Amino acid sequence: EVQLVQSGAEVREPGESLKISCKGSGYIFTNYWIGWVRQMPGKGLEWMGVYYPGDSDTRYSPSFQGQVTISADKSISTAYLQWSSLKASDTAMYYCARHNCGSCPFEFWGQGTLVTVSS
Amino acid sequence: QSALTQPASVSGSPGQSITISCTGTSSDVGGYNYVSWYQQHPGKAPKLMIYEVSNRPSGVSSRFSGSKSGNTASLTISGLQAEDEADYHCSSYTSRSPYVFGTGTKVTVL
């Protein structure tokens, strides 16, 4: 059974750094793209970027380029989304999701990680 | 990359059919047959309902169907049921991003 299990909720102050994770299981981690999706409170979904663990190919939405870093550790089948300096506007639910190719839909989703940035 | 445009809300009575539109441009919806639809219940992760405009993943009810005309894709829910009350999001492959979501539609079963 394919599963994506994300790390727990986080509370940080503005300016702090953060790295959240998404562990894949039930499939060959290096064979599928992992994407990250933001959902701000009461809002729609926003595609942030994708990462292919097989060759580390990474693609970002222009809206998130330079704002976050997507990476993965193949040895533990885990993808990451990180910020070097959080802003209050980063407060949102973040989902990881798996898809088979760049144009393919997100077939499997993690449960979401709530990030709250507040002073 | 601007979000695809969806109506904020659509409602219908049990048993009725409703249609949700998703309007983009020739660089996304109109240019590719890679439109997907996701259902999201409150506090839950999205669930894939339709992919490649009109295909249903295994396990998704045949009451859900998708189509596309020009730069607008549509999701139709027939025989509306109480459990269909949720938010629905469209998405499309694009030539620029390479992925974009819609603004989201809240479906209410009256």
Interface residues (C-beta under 8 A of the other chain):
Chain A: G35 V37 K43 G44 L45 E46 W47 V50 R59 S61 P62 S63 Y95 A97 G102 S103 C104 P105 F106 E107 W109 G110 Q111 G112
Chain B: Q1 A3 Y32 Y34 S36 Y38 Q40 A45 P46 K47 L48 Y51 E52 P57 H89 S91 Y93 R96 S97 P98 Y99 V100 F101 G102 T103 G104
